[in-house]
Amino acid sequence: MFNTPPSSTIQSQNKVLADLSDLELVQALSERLAIAHQDWHRLKGDRKAQAGQQIASALVFLLKDRQPEALVHLNQAVGWLDRSLKAPSCPDNKRIKQPK
């Protein structure tokens, strides 16, 4: 019914994860949750995606002992979750409007 991996697969995945530092794990999560340029329009208003990206970034900064930057990203995540933030305008619009 459910596609659960065999216990040997889970054990080997756990071993790989155990070999990574906390920072490496959080950096991998941050990369996974980052909104790619090509996905920006689709996800610009997705509060869960935006907050997740900010929280993962905050964890990276926290583990790098950069608390002020971590706090900025945490505040951004809170803003997405409490709806006090909204999607900014498209970054490509600024490039298009700049005089050459």
C-alpha positions as CSV (number, residue, x, y, z in Angstrom):
1,M,0.0,0.0,0.0
2,F,2.6,2.6,1.0
3,N,6.0,2.7,-0.8
4,T,8.3,2.6,2.2
5,P,12.0,2.0,1.5
6,P,13.6,-1.1,2.9
7,S,15.2,-0.6,6.3
8,S,18.6,-1.1,4.8
9,T,18.0,2.0,2.6
10,I,16.8,4.0,5.6
11,Q,19.9,3.0,7.5
12,S,22.3,4.0,4.8
13,Q,20.5,7.3,4.3
14,N,20.8,7.9,8.1
15,K,24.5,7.1,7.9
16,V,25.0,9.6,5.1
17,L,23.1,12.3,7.1
18,A,25.0,11.5,10.2
19,D,28.3,12.1,8.3
20,L,27.2,15.7,7.5
21,S,27.6,18.6,9.8
22,D,24.6,20.6,11.0
23,L,25.7,23.5,8.7
24,E,25.9,21.2,5.7
25,L,22.5,19.8,6.4
26,V,21.0,23.3,6.8
27,Q,22.8,24.5,3.7
28,A,21.3,21.6,1.7
29,L,17.8,22.5,3.0
30,S,18.3,26.1,2.2
31,E,19.3,25.2,-1.4
32,R,16.3,23.0,-1.7
33,L,13.9,25.7,-0.3
34,A,15.4,28.6,-2.3
35,I,13.0,29.9,-4.9
36,A,14.8,29.7,-8.3
37,H,14.7,32.6,-10.7
38,Q,12.5,30.7,-13.1
39,D,10.0,29.9,-10.3
40,W,9.8,33.5,-8.9
41,H,6.5,34.5,-10.7
42,R,4.8,31.3,-9.7
43,L,5.9,31.3,-6.1
44,K,6.2,35.1,-5.4
45,G,2.9,35.1,-3.3
46,D,3.3,31.6,-1.9
47,R,3.7,32.4,1.8
48,K,4.8,28.9,2.8
49,A,7.5,28.9,0.1
50,Q,8.7,32.4,1.0
51,A,8.7,31.7,4.8
52,G,10.5,28.4,4.3
53,Q,13.2,30.0,2.2
54,Q,13.7,32.7,4.9
55,I,13.7,30.3,7.8
56,A,16.3,28.0,6.1
57,S,18.5,31.1,5.4
58,A,18.1,32.2,9.0
59,L,19.4,28.7,10.2
60,V,22.4,29.0,7.9
61,F,23.3,32.4,9.4
62,L,22.6,31.2,12.9
63,L,25.0,28.2,12.5
64,K,27.6,30.6,11.1
65,D,27.4,32.7,14.3
66,R,25.8,35.6,12.3
67,Q,22.9,36.3,14.6
68,P,22.0,39.7,13.2
69,E,21.5,38.3,9.7
70,A,19.6,35.3,11.1
71,L,17.2,37.7,12.9
72,V,16.6,39.6,9.6
73,H,15.6,36.4,7.9
74,L,13.5,35.2,10.8
75,N,11.6,38.5,10.8
76,Q,11.0,38.2,7.0
77,A,9.6,34.7,7.6
78,V,7.3,36.0,10.3
79,G,6.2,38.8,8.0
80,W,5.2,36.2,5.3
81,L,3.4,34.1,7.9
82,D,1.5,36.9,9.6
83,R,0.7,38.5,6.2
84,S,2.4,41.8,7.0
85,L,4.6,41.2,3.9
86,K,3.5,40.9,0.3
87,A,5.4,39.9,-2.8
88,P,7.7,42.6,-4.1
89,S,7.6,43.6,-7.7
90,C,9.3,41.5,-10.3
91,P,13.1,42.0,-10.2
92,D,13.2,41.9,-14.0
93,N,11.0,45.1,-14.1
94,K,13.8,47.1,-12.5
95,R,16.3,45.9,-15.0
96,I,13.9,46.7,-17.9
97,K,13.1,50.2,-16.6
98,Q,16.8,51.2,-16.0
99,P,18.1,53.6,-18.7
100,K,20.9,52.3,-20.8
